[in-house]
Amino acid sequence: MKAPAQPPAGQMAARRSALIVFAHQSSASFNAAVRDVAVEELTEQGYRVVVSDLYAMRFRADATRDDIIGDLKNSELFQYGEETMHAWSEGRLSDDITAEQRKVEEAELIIFQFPLYWFSVPAIMKGWIDRVLSQGFAFSLEKMFDNGAFKHKKVMLSFTTGATQTMFQPDGINGDINVTLWPLQYGVLHFCGFQVLAPQIFWSPAHSPHAVRTAMLDGWRSRLKGLTEEMPLTFAPSQLFDLSFQGGFVLRPETREAETSRPYGITTGHHLGKPLPPENQTKAPSGEKRQLDCSRK
């Protein structure tokens, strides 16, 4: 039997790569079904898809001295961020961290797939964030936000909730989902420079009938077909701030003055005491709204 033809070496080298960081204990879960749809659809689009199944890997969540191979820079006072920064620059991080960092380096697209725990990610995924997105590798004082290390990569959160969508409205019992998402999407992902795509939220699948869950998966598959063409969420450009210790890293006076006549704050976090911009962390702006956001630069 004749072997299938292989693409030219140049095409193989140029193949796009996607990483799915997956955190659920069960392969029979709805989260696993969502993951499988992403793997199937992205593979069909020509991606090489890598899945980090954190529970199956027994990925260690605690950030400790064991993450550094060899001697510490300061054995009297262990400072995790400082020590891992030095270890990364010298190739002395533990093998499990190095393996995940290599996956991040190779990926053009990263999807975090998880159930929402306590308005955030599960502990094992938080441990992945703490350990893998280490100082030096993922950020530095010179490389963060707009100028971050991963400014050419796209990332998104895809998660399930136990609560219904109405419970996460501005007047819902859980509060505005945009506020919930701010620490992860701005404080982690955009801080590292990622282009953050709008999240994929599966509202209360455990309490939904089979037909609704099927429709959720179909909608996800449909979105994945055009995912690479989506525009990212917008955040306050770094140029709006005085990025110095003397200036306090706060908005420049001329920026505050320019914002006084606008009805909403700049972002969910930079609200300036005004109403939050609607859907700031759940939908990428388009048309006039995107032009307004771009004009702030």
C-alpha positions in Angstrom: 0.0 0.0 0.0 1.4 3.4 -1.0 2.1 5.8 1.8 0.1 9.0 1.8 1.9 12.0 0.3 3.5 14.3 2.8 3.3 18.1 2.4 6.5 19.9 1.6 8.8 20.6 4.6 8.1 24.3 4.5 4.3 23.7 4.8 4.8 21.3 7.7 7.0 23.9 9.5 4.3 26.5 9.0 1.5 24.5 10.4 -0.5 26.4 13.0 -0.6 25.2 16.5 -3.3 25.4 19.2 -3.1 24.6 22.9 -6.1 23.6 25.0 -5.5 23.8 28.7 -8.2 21.5 30.1 -9.3 21.2 33.7 -12.1 18.7 34.4 -11.9 15.4 36.3 -14.2 13.5 34.0 -13.9 12.5 30.3 -17.7 12.1 30.3 -18.3 15.7 31.3 -19.8 18.5 29.1 -16.5 20.3 29.4 -14.8 17.3 27.8 -17.4 17.3 25.0 -16.6 21.0 24.4 -12.9 20.2 24.4 -13.5 17.4 21.8 -15.4 19.7 19.5 -12.6 22.2 19.6 -10.0 19.5 18.9 -12.0 18.2 16.0 -12.8 21.5 14.4 -9.4 23.1 14.8 -7.7 19.9 13.5 -10.0 20.1 10.5 -8.8 23.6 9.9 -5.2 22.5 9.8 -4.1 23.2 13.3 -1.9 20.9 15.3 -3.9 20.7 18.5 -2.2 19.9 21.8 -4.2 19.3 24.9 -2.8 19.7 28.4 -5.3 17.6 30.5 -4.3 18.9 33.9 -6.1 16.3 36.0 -4.9 13.4 33.8 -1.4 14.8 34.0 -1.7 15.2 37.7 -0.2 18.6 37.2 1.1 20.0 40.4 -0.7 23.2 41.4 1.5 24.4 44.3 4.3 26.8 43.5 7.3 25.8 45.6 11.1 25.4 45.8 10.8 22.2 43.9 10.1 24.3 40.7 13.8 25.4 40.7 16.6 23.0 39.8 19.9 23.8 41.5 20.8 26.5 44.0 18.7 29.4 44.9 19.9 33.0 44.4 18.8 33.8 47.9 18.6 30.8 50.2 17.7 32.9 53.3 14.5 34.4 51.9 12.7 32.3 49.2 10.8 34.6 46.8 9.1 32.5 44.2 8.8 35.1 41.4 12.5 36.2 41.7 13.8 32.7 41.8 11.8 31.3 38.9 12.7 34.3 36.8 16.4 33.5 37.3 15.8 29.8 36.9 13.9 30.4 33.6 16.7 32.6 32.2 19.3 29.9 33.1 17.2 26.9 32.0 16.7 25.6 35.5 12.9 25.3 35.8 11.4 21.9 36.5 10.7 19.7 33.6 6.9 19.9 33.9 7.0 23.7 33.8 9.4 23.7 30.9 7.2 21.3 28.9 4.2 23.6 29.3 6.1 26.7 28.4 7.3 25.1 25.2 3.6 24.4 24.3 2.8 28.0 25.0 5.7 29.2 22.8 4.5 27.0 19.9 0.8 27.9 20.1 -0.8 30.7 18.1 -4.1 30.1 19.9 -4.6 29.0 23.5 -8.0 28.0 24.9 -8.6 27.5 28.6 -11.4 25.0 29.0 -12.9 24.7 32.5 -15.9 24.8 34.8 -16.2 28.1 36.7 -15.2 27.5 40.4 -15.9 30.2 42.9 -16.1 32.9 40.1 -12.7 31.7 38.8 -10.7 28.8 37.5 -10.2 25.5 39.3 -7.2 25.3 41.6 -5.3 23.1 39.3 -5.6 25.6 36.5 -4.7 28.5 38.8 -1.6 26.5 39.6 -0.8 26.1 35.9 -1.1 29.9 35.5 1.1 30.6 38.6 3.8 28.2 37.6 3.8 28.3 33.8 3.3 32.0 33.2 6.4 32.8 35.2 8.2 36.1 35.3 10.7 36.5 32.5 8.9 34.0 30.3 5.5 35.5 30.3 6.1 39.1 31.5 8.6 41.6 32.7 8.5 45.3 33.7 9.4 46.1 30.0 7.1 43.5 28.5 3.5 43.6 29.7 0.0 44.7 28.5 0.2 46.2 25.0 3.9 45.3 24.7 3.6 41.9 26.4 5.6 38.9 25.5 2.6 37.2 23.9 1.1 40.1 21.9 1.1 38.0 18.7 -0.9 35.1 20.3 -4.6 34.8 20.7 -6.2 33.4 23.8 -9.7 32.8 25.2 -11.6 31.4 28.1 -14.2 28.7 27.4 -16.1 27.6 30.5 -19.3 26.3 31.9 -21.3 27.7 34.8 -23.7 26.2 37.3 -25.6 29.5 37.4 -28.0 30.7 34.7 -27.2 33.7 32.5 -29.7 35.9 34.3 -27.8 35.3 37.6 -24.7 37.0 36.1 -26.5 40.1 34.8 -25.7 43.5 36.3 -28.9 43.1 38.4 -28.5 39.3 39.0 -27.6 37.7 42.3 -24.1 36.9 41.2 -23.4 40.3 39.8 -22.1 41.4 36.4 -20.2 38.6 34.6 -17.9 41.3 33.1 -16.7 42.1 36.6 -16.1 38.4 37.2 -14.0 38.1 34.1 -11.8 41.2 34.6 -9.1 39.6 36.8 -8.5 36.7 34.5 -8.8 38.4 31.1 -7.1 41.7 32.1 -5.0 40.8 35.1 -3.6 37.6 33.7 -4.1 37.3 30.0 -3.8 40.8 28.7 -1.1 41.5 31.3 1.0 39.0 29.5 0.2 40.7 26.2 -2.3 38.1 24.7 -4.9 39.2 22.3 -7.9 38.2 24.3 -10.9 36.9 22.4 -14.4 37.1 23.8 -15.1 34.2 26.1 -17.3 31.2 25.2 -19.7 30.8 28.1 -21.9 27.7 28.4 -24.6 28.8 30.8 -25.8 26.0 33.2 -25.4 23.0 31.0 -26.0 20.6 33.9 -29.5 22.0 34.3 -30.3 22.2 30.6 -32.1 19.5 28.5 -30.1 17.4 26.0 -31.4 19.4 23.1 -30.1 22.6 24.6 -26.7 21.1 25.4 -26.5 19.8 21.8 -27.3 23.3 20.5 -24.6 24.7 22.7 -22.0 22.4 21.2 -23.3 23.2 17.6 -22.9 26.9 18.4 -19.4 26.4 19.6 -18.4 24.4 16.5 -19.9 27.2 14.4 -17.9 29.9 16.2 -14.7 27.9 15.9 -15.0 28.0 12.1 -14.5 31.8 12.2 -12.5 32.1 15.4 -9.2 33.2 13.7 -11.0 36.1 12.1 -12.4 37.5 15.3 -11.2 40.8 16.7 -10.0 40.7 20.3 -11.5 42.5 23.2 -10.2 46.1 23.7 -8.4 47.3 26.8 -7.1 50.7 27.9 -4.0 51.3 25.9 -0.8 51.6 28.0 -0.1 55.0 26.3 -2.9 56.5 28.4 -0.9 56.0 31.6 2.1 57.6 33.1 4.2 54.4 33.2 6.7 55.6 35.8 7.0 55.1 39.6 7.2 58.9 39.9 3.9 59.2 38.0 2.3 56.3 39.9 1.3 54.4 36.8 -2.0 56.3 36.6 -4.0 57.9 33.8 -2.3 60.9 32.3 -4.1 64.2 33.2 -5.0 64.8 29.5 -6.6 61.4 29.3 -8.8 62.0 32.3 -9.8 65.3 30.9 -10.7 63.7 27.5 -12.8 61.1 29.3 -15.0 63.5 31.3 -17.6 63.9 28.5 -17.9 60.2 27.8 -20.9 58.4 29.3 -19.1 55.2 30.3 -15.7 54.3 31.8 -12.9 53.2 29.6 -13.1 49.5 30.6 -14.7 47.4 33.4 -11.7 48.0 35.6 -10.9 51.6 34.5 -14.4 52.9 35.0 -13.4 56.3 36.5 -16.5 56.2 38.7 -18.9 56.0 35.7 -21.2 53.2 34.6 -19.3 50.3 33.2 -19.1 50.0 29.4 -21.7 47.3 28.5 -20.3 43.9 27.6 -16.8 45.1 27.9 -15.4 41.7 28.8 -17.9 39.5 26.9 -18.0 41.0 23.4 -15.4 42.5 21.1 -16.5 46.0 20.0 -17.2 46.6 16.3 -17.9 49.6 14.1 -18.1 53.0 15.9 -17.3 51.5 19.3 -14.1 50.0 18.1 -13.2 53.2 16.4 -13.8 55.1 19.6 -11.5 52.6 21.5 -8.8 53.0 18.9 -9.0 56.8 19.1 -8.0 56.6 22.7 -4.5 55.4 21.7 
